[in-house]
Amino acid sequence: MAKQYIPSNIAVIGMEWGDEGKGKIIDFLAAKADVVARFNGGNNAGHTIEVDNKKIVLHLIPSGVMHKNKLVVGNGLVIDPKVLLQEIKFLERNNIKISPENLVISENAHVILPHHIEEDKKVGGKLGTTARGIGPAYTDKTARIGLKVYEFVDDAIFKKRFGEEEFYREYKQYAETLKSFVGDTAIIINNAIDNNKKVIFEGAQGTLLDIDHGTYPFVTSSNAIAGGVCTGLGISPKKVQSVLGVCKAYKTRVGMGPFPTEITSAIGEKIQKTGKEFGATTGRQRRVGWFDAVIGKYSVMINGIDSIALTKLDVFTTINKLKICVAYKHKGNIIKDFTTNMKILQNCQPIYEEFDGWWDDLSKIRIYDKLPNNAKKYLRRIEELLKVPFSIVSVGPKREQTIVARNEFLF
């Protein structure tokens, strides 16, 4: 049933293993937003925006950067100051102005230091991490020995703790540069919401990479689900008005871990090549699989998703037969509900429904009803299985290659 009001804030959440296309969707929505606030992760994220034949990949700064929004980096993040400053310089070289007027970094976010990165390089490879120091920084946060941003930019505190370290002089300069960007982001976000400003809560990674609800241990170190909005930004659950889930028309996964619908045939290679399935952060090749409605239903449940933005539908053009996984088979039993029990998930076989494909070029279509009938049948079946409507269908990487299917769920 459709909502009876237009939301003034929207949480944008990855429904899978990340790489769903959140950057593009947030950039599209940000044209009407006042604030875009990132709530989890670190520079292990890679959000790609493509505008005017220019590709911008962001790792820490929110994806509303191409618009005149207030950009907020929340307390739920771990921040590599060196990478953040490199990203600011990269944006400025591309004529995108970043200053304390439009970017605020939470004083309560935690800082990634060189020893975190070194530790991650030693131990993170076993889990396929990005080796950016994310996990070790979150470990120190949980162990209550981490360094908060407000401590980092206060030289008396920073020097007392790390003045003898080799990296101190270099990182002291970073702290001095970033000091003017630091503020109390919880107050900024809550004031914006209370004044009916349009706010986007930007998630990184995806539901199945969530530290608590993902395919552990092959997960990230933060809460990537909608619940992470509240802890990662300091707002009440009552203030999140709408949750937009982002998923691909097919599934992808980077690194190790179970993947029930993985395609190992030539069709998988074709999807991979057409969809340019290589990580924006690491450049690693992504594994490809058919759409998994078991995962989709789980993500809808965990996040309370109101509507879905489906990306990369255009990649399926010229594929003769498409498949949707509707259940798993495990030791003779039918499983309809997703499980994060690795012993079971690693030994599940997908049960598929098959659909006819299409040969039409979707990249120039802007109206839902003009999609090929077979594409609409495919989309309708996903809506039936997940019991959630599509509000957006993306048919290419560019901002204009976006179909709004249900406007009532958006700004």
RODO-2510 file (C-alpha; in nm, 4 decimals, decimal comma):
residues 411
     n   res          X          Y          Z
     1     m     0,0000     0,0000     0,0000
     2     a     0,1379     0,3395    -0,1002
     3     k     0,2345     0,5977     0,1595
     4     q    -0,0020     0,8906     0,1904
     5     y     0,2708     1,1508     0,2294
     6     i     0,5985     1,2520     0,0698
     7     p     0,8836     1,1722     0,3120
     8     s     1,1163     1,4510     0,4200
     9     n     1,3988     1,2074     0,4927
    10     i     1,5031     0,8833     0,3262
    11     a     1,7518     0,6157     0,4327
    12     v     1,9266     0,4642     0,1302
    13     i     2,0354     0,1100     0,2145
    14     g     2,2192    -0,1580     0,0162
    15     m     2,0127    -0,4763     0,0050
    16     e     2,2948    -0,7172    -0,0816
    17     w     2,6741    -0,7377    -0,0518
    18     g     2,7354    -0,3736    -0,1434
    19     d     2,8063    -0,2412    -0,4958
    20     e     2,4312    -0,2070    -0,5625
    21     g     2,4595     0,1412    -0,7155
    22     k     2,3783     0,3510    -0,4080
    23     g     2,6055     0,6354    -0,5216
    24     k     2,4078     0,6926    -0,8391
    25     i     2,0705     0,6710    -0,6618
    26     i     2,1791     0,9131    -0,3872
    27     d     2,3148     1,1571    -0,6452
    28     f     1,9784     1,1405    -0,8269
    29     l     1,7788     1,2039    -0,5085
    30     a     2,0206     1,4680    -0,3788
    31     a     1,9015     1,7190    -0,6397
    32     k     1,6026     1,7779    -0,4084
    33     a     1,7786     1,7245    -0,0741
    34     d     1,9191     1,9719     0,1776
    35     v     2,1482     1,7336     0,3674
    36     v     2,3225     1,4074     0,2758
    37     a     2,4610     1,2242     0,5790
    38     r     2,6820     0,9154     0,5714
    39     f     2,6377     0,6895     0,8766
    40     n     2,8722     0,3885     0,8586
    41     g     3,1941     0,2363     0,7297
    42     g     3,5037     0,4117     0,6074
    43     n     3,7054     0,4396     0,2881
    44     n     3,6266     0,0748     0,2149
    45     a     3,3196     0,2167     0,0412
    46     g     3,3265     0,3135    -0,3253
    47     h     3,0282     0,5175    -0,4415
    48     t     3,0386     0,6047    -0,8114
    49     i     2,8640     0,9037    -0,9702
    50     e     2,8637     0,9627    -1,3463
    51     v     2,7571     1,3077    -1,4685
    52     d     2,8396     1,4870    -1,7968
    53     n     3,0716     1,2033    -1,9040
    54     k     3,2719     1,2509    -1,5847
    55     k     3,3065     0,9672    -1,3329
    56     i     3,3537     1,0555    -0,9652
    57     v     3,4329     0,7802    -0,7132
    58     l     3,3790     0,8725    -0,3484
    59     h     3,5064     0,6783    -0,0467
    60     l     3,4270     0,9009     0,2525
    61     i     3,2498     1,2166     0,1389
    62     p     2,8708     1,1680     0,0898
    63     s     2,7346     1,1170    -0,2605
    64     g     2,5398     1,4457    -0,2616
    65     v     2,8636     1,6267    -0,3411
    66     m     2,7544     1,7261    -0,6944
    67     h     2,4684     1,9340    -0,5501
    68     k     2,4480     2,2281    -0,3096
    69     n     2,3827     2,0164    -0,0017
    70     k     2,5197     2,0092     0,3482
    71     l     2,7407     1,6988     0,3603
    72     v     2,7721     1,5171     0,6921
    73     v     3,0210     1,2442     0,7877
    74     g     2,8619     1,0843     1,0929
    75     n     2,9946     0,9422     1,4179
    76     g     2,9452     0,5850     1,2933
    77     l     3,2377     0,6142     1,0523
    78     v     3,6060     0,5428     1,0912
    79     i     3,8056     0,8050     0,9027
    80     d     4,1490     0,7894     0,7441
    81     p     4,2473     1,1593     0,7506
    82     k     4,5047     1,1150     0,4761
    83     v     4,2459     0,9617     0,2411
    84     l     3,9852     1,2246     0,3319
    85     l     4,2202     1,5085     0,2416
    86     q     4,3185     1,3343    -0,0826
    87     e     3,9496     1,3054    -0,1680
    88     i     3,8883     1,6746    -0,0969
    89     k     4,1801     1,7674    -0,3251
    90     f     4,0538     1,5301    -0,5960
    91     l     3,7100     1,6932    -0,5868
    92     e     3,8569     2,0422    -0,5989
    93     r     4,0631     1,9429    -0,9062
    94     n     3,7285     1,8519    -1,0602
    95     n     3,5880     2,1959    -0,9742
    96     i     3,3803     2,0698    -0,6817
    97     k     3,4272     2,3047    -0,3871
    98     i     3,4642     2,1429    -0,0441
    99     s     3,4830     2,3649     0,2639
   100     p     3,3625     2,3747     0,6261
   101     e     3,0529     2,5470     0,4880
   102     n     2,9311     2,2331     0,3101
   103     l     3,1167     1,9465     0,4827
   104     v     3,0989     1,8608     0,8533
   105     i     3,2847     1,5697     1,0134
   106     s     3,1556     1,4260     1,3383
   107     e     3,3757     1,4988     1,6368
   108     n     3,2785     1,1522     1,7624
   109     a     3,3857     0,9536     1,4560
   110     h     3,7008     0,7453     1,5047
   111     v     4,0352     0,7900     1,3294
   112     i     4,2225     0,5280     1,1274
   113     l     4,5968     0,5444     1,1986
   114     p     4,8872     0,3742     1,0166
   115     h     4,9070     0,0832     1,2603
   116     h     4,5430    -0,0031     1,1846
   117     i     4,6256    -0,0323     0,8142
   118     e     4,9332    -0,2459     0,8798
   119     e     4,7334    -0,4792     1,1008
   120     d     4,4584    -0,5081     0,8392
   121     k     4,7116    -0,6015     0,5707
   122     k     4,8355    -0,8860     0,7903
   123     v     4,5043    -1,0379     0,8979
   124     g     4,2312    -0,8974     0,6708
   125     g     4,3281    -1,0999     0,3646
   126     k     4,1763    -1,4154     0,5086
   127     l     3,8326    -1,2523     0,4940
   128     g     3,8880    -1,0575     0,1722
   129     t     3,8816    -0,7127     0,3365
   130     t     3,9947    -0,3979     0,1543
   131     a     4,2984    -0,3726     0,3899
   132     r     4,2182    -0,0069     0,4596
   133     g     4,2395    -0,0395     0,8397
   134     i     3,8633    -0,0359     0,8873
   135     g     3,8292    -0,3474     1,1044
   136     p     4,1223    -0,2722     1,3382
   137     a     3,9945     0,0850     1,3904
   138     y     3,6497    -0,0459     1,4850
   139     t     3,8181    -0,3030     1,7101
   140     d     3,9960    -0,0248     1,8986
   141     k     3,6681     0,1686     1,9188
   142     t     3,4928    -0,1298     2,0774
   143     a     3,7887    -0,1917     2,3099
   144     r     3,7620     0,1742     2,4187
   145     i     4,1167     0,2578     2,3138
   146     g     4,0287     0,4318     1,9860
   147     l     4,1033     0,7908     1,8917
   148     k     3,8024     1,0154     1,8302
   149     v     3,8180     1,2975     1,5776
   150     y     3,7898     1,5682     1,8456
   151     e     4,0939     1,4163     2,0172
   152     f     4,2817     1,3948     1,6872
   153     v     4,2396     1,7665     1,6130
   154     d     4,3330     1,8667     1,9705
   155     d     4,7118     1,8577     1,9527
   156     a     4,7586     1,8361     2,3298
   157     i     4,5584     1,5098     2,3375
   158     f     4,6987     1,3740     2,0102
   159     k     5,0576     1,4456     2,1086
   160     k     5,0173     1,2937     2,4534
   161     r     4,8947     0,9675     2,3014
   162     f     5,0974     0,9428     1,9813
   163     g     5,3709     1,2074     1,9978
   164     e     5,6444     0,9431     2,0040
   165     e     5,5117     0,7625     1,6991
   166     e     5,6823     0,7934     1,3612
   167     f     5,3616     0,9145     1,1942
   168     y     5,2901     1,1951     1,4444
   169     r     5,4384     1,4912     1,2537
   170     e     5,2695     1,3957     0,9275
   171     y     4,9313     1,3326     1,0899
   172     k     4,9529     1,6496     1,2988
   173     q     4,9417     1,8445     0,9709
   174     y     4,6332     1,6521     0,8621
   175     a     4,4693     1,7332     1,1957
   176     e     4,5396     2,1044     1,1567
   177     t     4,3844     2,1064     0,8081
   178     l     4,0741     1,9146     0,9125
   179     k     4,0082     2,0943     1,2404
   180     s     3,7752     2,3537     1,0878
   181     f     3,5554     2,0777     0,9382
   182     v     3,4816     1,9133     1,2753
   183     g     3,1504     1,9621     1,4572
   184     d     2,8622     1,8062     1,6499
   185     t     2,6844     1,6324     1,3634
   186     a     2,4065     1,4835     1,5805
   187     i     2,2804     1,8354     1,6520
   188     i     2,3084     1,9347     1,2848
   189     i     2,1107     1,6294     1,1679
   190     n     1,8411     1,6550     1,4348
   191     n     1,7943     2,0278     1,3723
   192     a     1,7596     1,9619     0,9990
   193     i     1,4972     1,6909     1,0584
   194     d     1,3062     1,9016     1,3131
   195     n     1,2954     2,1883     1,0611
   196     n     1,1560     1,9587     0,7877
   197     k     1,4681     1,9779     0,5762
   198     k     1,5045     1,7029     0,3178
   199     v     1,7687     1,4613     0,4441
   200     i     1,9260     1,1536     0,2858
   201     f     2,0869     0,8995     0,5173
   202     e     2,3582     0,7362     0,3093
   203     g     2,4513     0,3759     0,3799
   204     a     2,7762     0,2108     0,2739
   205     q     2,8281    -0,1594     0,1991
   206     g     2,5059    -0,3625     0,2214
   207     t     2,2721    -0,5698     0,4387
   208     l     2,4590    -0,8963     0,3874
   209     l     2,7847    -0,7272     0,4918
   210     d     2,6359    -0,6022     0,8196
   211     i     2,8450    -0,7103     1,1192
   212     d     2,5381    -0,8485     1,3015
   213     h     2,2972    -0,9483     1,0242
   214     g     2,5288    -1,0340     0,7347
   215     t     2,7029    -1,3505     0,6206
   216     y     2,9481    -1,3491     0,9127
   217     p     3,2490    -1,3734     0,9169
   218     f     3,2537    -1,2522     0,5543
   219     v     3,1206    -0,9115     0,6532
   220     t     3,2296    -0,5539     0,7184
   221     s     3,2926    -0,4114     1,0665
   222     s     2,9937    -0,1764     1,0939
   223     n     2,6140    -0,1832     1,0842
   224     a     2,5155    -0,1303     0,7216
   225     i     2,1419    -0,1848     0,7789
   226     a     1,8755     0,0819     0,8396
   227     g     1,9257     0,0488     1,2165
   228     g     2,2765     0,1844     1,1653
   229     v     2,1274     0,5220     1,0697
   230     c     2,0283     0,5846     1,4312
   231     t     2,3528     0,4779     1,5977
   232     g     2,5726     0,6166     1,3198
   233     l     2,4187     0,9646     1,3212
   234     g     2,2606     1,0038     1,6649
   235     i     1,8915     1,0205     1,5774
   236     s     1,5824     0,8460     1,7080
   237     p     1,4323     0,5551     1,5070
   238     k     1,1071     0,7557     1,5117
   239     k     1,2704     1,0163     1,2889
   240     v     1,3511     0,7855     0,9949
   241     q     1,0519     0,8369     0,7666
   242     s     1,1304     0,6130     0,4694
   243     v     1,3737     0,3376     0,3777
   244     l     1,4782     0,2955     0,0145
   245     g     1,6509    -0,0338    -0,0597
   246     v     1,8932    -0,0475    -0,3521
   247     c     1,9550    -0,3727    -0,5378
   248     k     2,0798    -0,4870    -0,8768
   249     a     1,8736    -0,6730    -1,1360
   250     y     2,1214    -0,9545    -1,0691
   251     k     2,3488    -1,0218    -0,7724
   252     t     2,7219    -0,9562    -0,7216
   253     r     2,9701    -1,0294    -0,4475
   254     v     3,3343    -0,9317    -0,4001
   255     g     3,5703    -1,1662    -0,2204
   256     m     3,4958    -1,4849    -0,0338
   257     g     3,1809    -1,6221     0,1264
   258     p     2,8706    -1,8183     0,0196
   259     f     2,6818    -1,7088    -0,2920
   260     p     2,3899    -1,9486    -0,3664
   261     t     2,2943    -1,8075    -0,7106
   262     e     2,6483    -1,7584    -0,8464
   263     i     2,6744    -1,8074    -1,2244
   264     t     2,9919    -1,9838    -1,3357
   265     s     2,8940    -2,0212    -1,7026
   266     a     2,9571    -1,7954    -2,0030
   267     i     2,6359    -1,6029    -1,9192
   268     g     2,7968    -1,4945    -1,5931
   269     e     3,1014    -1,3709    -1,7818
   270     k     2,8765    -1,1787    -2,0215
   271     i     2,6895    -1,0087    -1,7346
   272     q     3,0187    -0,9317    -1,5641
   273     k     3,1642    -0,7739    -1,8764
   274     t     2,8511    -0,5797    -1,9775
   275     g     2,7903    -0,4607    -1,6208
   276     k     3,1587    -0,3658    -1,5724
   277     e     3,1625    -0,5580    -1,2475
   278     f     3,4866    -0,4470    -1,0904
   279     g     3,5089    -0,2895    -0,7440
   280     a     3,5238     0,0925    -0,7290
   281     t     3,7558     0,0777    -0,4267
   282     t     3,9754    -0,2265    -0,4909
   283     g     3,9319    -0,2931    -0,8633
   284     r     3,8632    -0,6557    -0,7772
   285     q     3,6463    -0,8601    -1,0110
   286     r     3,2969    -0,9170    -0,8735
   287     r     3,1313    -1,2561    -0,8711
   288     v     2,7955    -1,2564    -1,0522
   289     g     2,4707    -1,4406    -0,9797
   290     w     2,0990    -1,4494    -1,0616
   291     f     1,8529    -1,2382    -0,8631
   292     d     1,7905    -1,3966    -0,5227
   293     a     1,4432    -1,3242    -0,3819
   294     v     1,5281    -1,5148    -0,0631
   295     i     1,7947    -1,2542     0,0092
   296     g     1,5583    -0,9789    -0,1086
   297     k     1,2841    -1,0758     0,1367
   298     y     1,5374    -1,0953     0,4201
   299     s     1,6676    -0,7468     0,3402
   300     v     1,3142    -0,6060     0,3258
   301     m     1,2432    -0,7559     0,6701
   302     i     1,5675    -0,6466     0,8398
   303     n     1,5524    -0,2896     0,7065
   304     g     1,1781    -0,2234     0,6901
   305     i     1,2149    -0,1259     0,3255
   306     d     0,9312     0,0902     0,1853
   307     s     1,0377     0,0898    -0,1796
   308     i     1,3214    -0,0365    -0,3972
   309     a     1,5582     0,1224    -0,6478
   310     l     1,6631    -0,1487    -0,8919
   311     t     1,9818    -0,0829    -1,0894
   312     k     2,1485    -0,2277    -1,3999
   313     l     1,8340    -0,3637    -1,5636
   314     d     1,9916    -0,2610    -1,8964
   315     v     2,2702    -0,5178    -1,8497
   316     f     2,0232    -0,8023    -1,9206
   317     t     1,9518    -0,6899    -2,2789
   318     t     2,0229    -0,9778    -2,5274
   319     i     2,0225    -1,2483    -2,2574
   320     n     1,7743    -1,5102    -2,3760
   321     k     1,6613    -1,6568    -2,0422
   322     l     1,6668    -1,4957    -1,6983
   323     k     1,6293    -1,6610    -1,3597
   324     i     1,5012    -1,5594    -1,0178
   325     c     1,5802    -1,7701    -0,7119
   326     v     1,2588    -1,8201    -0,5105
   327     a     1,3841    -2,0717    -0,2484
   328     y     1,6789    -2,2927    -0,1525
   329     k     1,7082    -2,6674    -0,1238
   330     h     1,9188    -2,8020     0,1631
   331     k     1,9518    -3,1767     0,2278
   332     g     1,6123    -3,2440     0,0747
   333     n     1,4396    -2,9596     0,2623
   334     i     1,2983    -2,6452     0,1017
   335     i     1,4174    -2,3219     0,2659
   336     k     1,2155    -2,0068     0,1932
   337     d     1,3714    -1,7830     0,4596
   338     f     1,7319    -1,6646     0,4340
   339     t     1,9781    -1,7884     0,6937
   340     t     2,3173    -1,6527     0,7986
   341     n     2,4115    -1,9974     0,9327
   342     m     2,7217    -2,0644     0,7241
   343     k     2,6960    -2,4429     0,7617
   344     i     2,3567    -2,4357     0,5929
   345     l     2,4077    -2,1470     0,3485
   346     q     2,7277    -2,2892     0,2019
   347     n     2,5404    -2,6056     0,1059
   348     c     2,2188    -2,4587    -0,0348
   349     q     2,1053    -2,5136    -0,3929
   350     p     1,8895    -2,2417    -0,5532
   351     i     1,5376    -2,3159    -0,6813
   352     y     1,4674    -2,0989    -0,9852
   353     e     1,1811    -1,9569    -1,1864
   354     e     1,2743    -1,8790    -1,5473
   355     f     1,1763    -1,5760    -1,7553
   356     d     1,2129    -1,4733    -2,1191
   357     g     1,4625    -1,1966    -2,1843
   358     w     1,4514    -0,9004    -2,4248
   359     w     1,6609    -0,7413    -2,6995
   360     d     1,5519    -0,3786    -2,6676
   361     d     1,8055    -0,1117    -2,5717
   362     l     1,6804     0,0232    -2,2372
   363     s     1,9381     0,2997    -2,1952
   364     k     1,7198     0,5753    -2,3452
   365     i     1,3879     0,4720    -2,1837
   366     r     1,2642     0,7176    -1,9207
   367     i     0,9033     0,6002    -1,8649
   368     y     0,8250     0,2728    -1,6884
   369     d     0,5401     0,1751    -1,9244
   370     k     0,7783     0,1947    -2,2217
   371     l     0,9961    -0,0866    -2,0899
   372     p     0,9691    -0,4127    -2,2895
   373     n     0,6893    -0,6429    -2,1717
   374     n     0,9348    -0,9128    -2,0678
   375     a     1,1290    -0,6608    -1,8567
   376     k     0,8055    -0,5539    -1,6858
   377     k     0,7126    -0,9192    -1,6209
   378     y     1,0530    -0,9745    -1,4612
   379     l     1,0121    -0,6660    -1,2412
   380     r     0,6540    -0,7511    -1,1452
   381     r     0,7582    -1,0955    -1,0267
   382     i     1,0274    -0,9462    -0,8033
   383     e     0,7702    -0,7056    -0,6563
   384     e     0,5341    -0,9980    -0,5900
   385     l     0,8041    -1,2023    -0,4189
   386     l     0,9423    -0,9173    -0,2063
   387     k     0,6008    -0,7537    -0,1472
   388     v     0,7577    -0,4104    -0,1968
   389     p     0,7183    -0,1799    -0,5022
   390     f     0,9905    -0,0303    -0,7173
   391     s     1,0158     0,3471    -0,6895
   392     i     1,3202     0,3727    -0,9203
   393     v     1,4516     0,1611    -1,2079
   394     s     1,7984     0,2479    -1,3352
   395     v     1,8882     0,1728    -1,6972
   396     g     2,2449     0,3028    -1,7076
   397     p     2,5168     0,4658    -1,4954
   398     k     2,4327     0,8265    -1,5816
   399     r     2,2025     1,0445    -1,3731
   400     e     1,9540     1,0871    -1,6564
   401     q     1,9287     0,7105    -1,7138
   402     t     1,6773     0,6811    -1,4328
   403     i     1,3095     0,5860    -1,4426
   404     v     1,0879     0,7045    -1,1557
   405     a     0,8234     0,4356    -1,1143
   406     r     0,6562     0,5477    -0,7881
   407     n     0,7136     0,9110    -0,6953
   408     e     0,5242     0,8964    -0,3652
   409     f     0,8165     0,7206    -0,1960
   410     l     1,0674     0,9896    -0,2986
   411     f     1,1180     1,3627    -0,2409
***
